[in-house]
């Protein structure tokens, strides 16, 4: 089984999900894990990917400097004509969700999106969430020569280095694309990617009011982390959507997850249960969050958190 990962990069940075997909590829491969890197002046990215892939196929051309689905499809179609893939893994991002359906059509392959688990012991089985994360389903894809899967970010962060090789090949688009890249519009200053944060201070419904989030922000600053929220907090508009933890938000695996008045509903827990260290503060001793936390404090956050802030401030001098 040859498992290919189509790497994503943007504005001079390699998207970390490219490595996550290689971790998945190494877990399910039977022959090799291979990365496809398209771009201009991206050999440095190839060297990073080669740590986690058996082989990196490097395709460079001026026309590949910016992502264009037409041009990418043209080059990928040429490549796969001589390198039949068993499974192609693509990030479940704006990049991947535009590219994957086109590739599935070209390969005449079944496609599954927003995948959170893959089992190849008996055909291709995948797991994904439906109904805005309320249910997880296991699906067996119909038998085919190739499969295309888009994979959720933050799920496959752990993996061993492989130390593979890099092979640069000369492939160019066979035709000029009908659309052209114009510009990137940068996100507003101050936005953070909670999926990449090492320390998360997450607030739940028990924060009571948007004004109380300042307490969590003060604690997060002392810890060197960022503030996230559970779905009720996001639905109330107290934090932006990109700060939501859970299966209808983002899957996170920080080194420290500190939950403040987070009840621990199933949908939320599935998005953070693999954090390295989970500490929960909740005044309800029966809160489900205590079932996944290594350490828990039964208490009112408006009493406990100020004391934590005071003690941390003293430690920091």
N, C-alpha and C positions, 0 to 999 in steps of 0.2 A: 504494500500500500504506500503510494507516494502522496504525501500531504504537503500542499503548497500554501504558503501564507503570502498574501499581497500586502506589502508594507505600506503604511501611510506616513507621510511627512507633510509638513506645512510651514511656511514662513521660516525655513531654516532649522526646523526642529523635527526630530523623529517622534511620532506619537508613541508613547509607552505601550499602547495596546498591541503594537507590532510584536514586541517581545512577549507579551502575554499570549498572543496567538501561537507563537512558537513553543511556548510552554505546553499549550494544549496539543500542538502537533506532535511534540516529542512523547506525550502521554499516549497518543492513539496510533502512532505510526507503526507500520510493520516492516517498512523498507527504509524510508528516509523522510526527514523534515527539510523542506526547502523553502527559502524565502525568495520572493520576486520583488526587486527594488527598481522602480522606474523613476527617472529624474534627470537633473543636470547638476554636475559637481556634487554627487552624493556618496562618493566612495567612503567617506567617514562613517556614514550610516551603515554601509555594507559591512564595515569592520565590526561595528557594534552588533549587528544582527548575526554575524558569523559566530559569535560567542554562543548562540543559542540554536543555530541551525546546522544541519549536516552540510548544507550547501546554500550559498546565496548567489542567485543569478542577478547580475548587475547590468541594467540596460540604461544607457545614458544617451541623451540627445537634447539639443536646444529646445525642441518642441515639447519635451517632457518636463520642462522646468516647473510648470504649474499644472495642477490636476485638471484634466479635461476628459470626461468619460468617453468621448468619441475616439480620441487619440489613444487613451489607455486600452480601450477595447480592441482597436486596430492592432496594437503591438502584442497584447495578450493573446489574441486569436492566432497570430503568427507563431508565437511561442508554443502555445498548447497544441498546435498542429503537429509538432514533433516531440512533444513531451506530455503524454496523456496524464491528466491528473486523476487521482482517485477521489480526493477531497480538496476543495479550495476553501480556505478560511479567510474571511475579510472582516475588518472592523465594523461593528454595528454603529456607524457614525454617518454623518451626511455624505462623506466620501464613499463609504461602503454601501449605503442604502441606494445610492445612485448607480454604482458600478455593478453590484451583485446581480440584480435582475437581468441586466444586459448580458452579463457573462453566462448566467444560467440558460438564457435563450440560445446563445451561441453554442454552448456545450450540450444543449438538450438535456439539462441536468435538473433534478429536483432541487428546490431551494428552501431553506428554513432561515428565518431571521430572529435576531435577539436571543440567540441560543445561550444557555447557561450550563449545559452539560452535554457531553457526547459519549456514546457507548458504541464501540465497533465490534463487540464480541459476537454478535449475531446480526449481520447487516449493519445499517446505520440507524441508530436510535438517538434522538435528541430530547432535551428537556427545555421548556420555555414557559414563561408566564403569560396568561391571558386575562381578559376582563380587568385591565388596569392593575395587574398584579394580584388579583384576588385568588387566582387558581394557578397551580403549576400543572402542566400536562407533559406526558411522555409520548413522543410520536416516533413511529417507525417509518422511515422514508421508503418509498417503493424502490425496488431493485433497479439499479442503473449503473452505467459505466463511470459516471462522475457525479459529484455532489457539490453544491455551493452552500456554504453556511456563513451567516454574519453572526458575530459573537459579541456579547455584552462586555463592556470594559469593566475592569476591576475584579473579574471572577477568577482568572487564572494567573495571578501575580507570582505564584511560587513555582520555581523550576530550576533545575540544575543546568550549568553551562555545558555545552557540547563541544565547542571548538571546531567549527567546520571550515570549509574552504569558500573562496570567492571566485566566481568565473564571470568575467565580463564578456558580453556578447553584443554584436552589432545588429540591432533591429531598429528600423525606422518606420514611421507611419506610411502606409501605402497611398494615402490620399489626404488632402487638406481638410481639416475639420470645418463644419458649418458654423460652429460657435467658437468664440475666442475669449480668453481670459481678459478681464478688465481690471479688477482690483479686489483686494481683500478689504472688508470692512471690519475693523478691529472691535472686539467687545468693549463695553464700557470699562474704564479704569476701576479697579477694585474688585472685579469678579475673580473668584477663586475656583479651582477644581477640587472639590472635596474628595474626589476619588484618588487624588494624588497626595493628600495631606497625611502626615505622619501622626498628627494629634488632632482629634476631633472632640469638641465640646458640643454635644447635641442636646437641644432643648425640645421638650414635649409639651403637650397640652397644658400641663400643670404650671407652665410659666405664667399663665393667666392673662398677660397683656404684652403687647409689643414693646412697651417701655421697659419691661423687666429683662429684655434680652441684653440690655447694657451690662447686666450682672454677669451673664455668660460670656460676653465679649471681653470683660475685664479679666475673667478667669482664663479665657483662651489666650489672651495676650501674655499673661504671666507664664503660661505653660508653653508658649511658642506654637500654639495651634490656631485653628479656625473654628468658627461657629457653624453648625448645621442644624437641621430641624427635622422633626417627624412630620407626617402628612398633615395633621390638624394645624400645625404651625404655618405650613405653606399655604393651606387652603384659606386660612385667615388673613393671608397677605403680610404676615409678620416677617417672613424671610422670602427671598426670591426662589423660584422653582429650582434653580440649579443648586440650591443648598439642601434639597430633600434627600434623605437617606431612606432606602427601602426599595422594594421591587417595582414600584411605580415611579421611583426617583433614581438614585445612583447606588450601586453596590460599592461598599467601601471596605478596606482592610487596613486601617491605620495601626500604628504601633500601640496607640492608646485611644480608646473610645470611652469618653466620660458622658454618661447619660444623665441629664438633669430633668427630673419629672417626666421621663419617658416611660409610658406604661409597658411597652414591649409587645405591641400587636404583631401577629404573625408576619404581616407584610413588611413591617419595619425590621424585625429580627432577621428575616431572610436576607436583608441588605447589609447587615453588619456583623453577623454571627461569627465570621472568620477573623475578626479583629484580634490582634495579638493579646491585648489586655483590655478587658471590659470592666469598667467600674460604674455602678449605677447608684443613684440617689433618688429615693422615692418614699413618700410618706405612707404608701400602701404596702404592707409586708407581703401581700399576695400578688403584687405586680409581676406579670410574666417576665419582665426584663431580668429579674433576679435569677431566673432559670438558666440564663446564658452568661451571667456576669461572674467573673472570678471573685470580685469583691463588691459588697453592697452595703449601703448605709440606709437604714430605715429612718427617715427624718424629713423635715420640711426644708426644701432647697433654700428658702429665704432665711433660714437659720444656719444651715450647714455651709452653703457657698460663701457667705461673707467671712465665716471663720477660716475656710480654705484659703480665700484671698489674703486674709490677714497673715496666716502662717507662711504662705508662699512669699509674700512681700518681705517678711522678716528674714526668710532664708536667702532672698536675693539682696538683702541689705538695703 
